[in-house]
């Protein structure tokens, strides 16, 4: 009987460690994603303002080039957001699997 209790305790401890690892990884990814999202959003805003200044100052070709760069930053932001969401979904699935096993 003691052997069964020890196996259960070890199993519960391993499951707790795996859950804790997943939780820690989610927090790390969320923190990096948040910082990356706001950083790229700020850069995109600055590029957009620079494009407007160049367009209104009469430098149309440079303004158009800058506006295209701002659009590129918007695409990068959307891609980062999608990758972050996919990573979180995979970690959620791993957590659900662990909960089903326990």
TATA-V741542 format. One record per residue. N is the residue number from 1. RES is the residue in one small letter. D_CENTER is the distance of its C-alpha to the mean C-alpha in Angstrom with 1 decimal. Layout:
n:res:d_center
N:RES:D_CENTER
N:RES:D_CENTER
This chain:
n:res:d_center
1:x:46.2
2:x:44.7
3:x:43.2
4:x:41.3
5:x:40.1
6:x:38.8
7:x:37.0
8:x:35.4
9:x:34.4
10:x:32.9
11:x:31.0
12:x:29.7
13:x:28.7
14:x:26.8
15:x:24.9
16:x:24.1
17:x:22.8
18:x:20.6
19:x:19.2
20:x:18.8
21:x:17.0
22:x:14.5
23:x:14.1
24:x:13.8
25:x:11.1
26:x:9.0
27:x:9.9
28:x:9.1
29:x:5.5
30:x:5.4
31:x:7.7
32:x:6.5
33:x:3.6
34:x:6.8
35:x:9.1
36:x:8.0
37:x:8.0
38:x:11.3
39:x:12.7
40:x:12.5
41:x:13.8
42:x:16.6
43:x:17.5
44:x:17.7
45:x:19.9
46:x:22.1
47:x:22.5
48:x:23.5
49:x:26.0
50:x:27.4
51:x:27.9
52:x:29.9
53:x:31.9
54:x:32.8
55:x:33.7
56:x:35.9
57:x:37.6
58:x:38.9
59:x:36.8
60:x:35.7
61:x:34.7
62:x:32.5
63:x:31.0
64:x:30.3
65:x:28.6
66:x:26.5
67:x:25.6
68:x:24.5
69:x:22.3
70:x:20.7
71:x:20.1
72:x:18.5
73:x:15.9
74:x:15.3
75:x:14.8
76:x:12.3
77:x:10.3
78:x:10.6
79:x:9.8
80:x:6.4
81:x:5.8
82:x:7.7
83:x:6.2
84:x:3.0
85:x:6.2
86:x:8.4
87:x:7.2
88:x:7.7
89:x:10.8
90:x:12.1
91:x:12.0
92:x:13.6
93:x:16.2
94:x:16.9
95:x:17.6
96:x:19.8
97:x:21.6
98:x:22.3
99:x:23.6
100:x:25.9
101:x:27.3
102:x:28.2
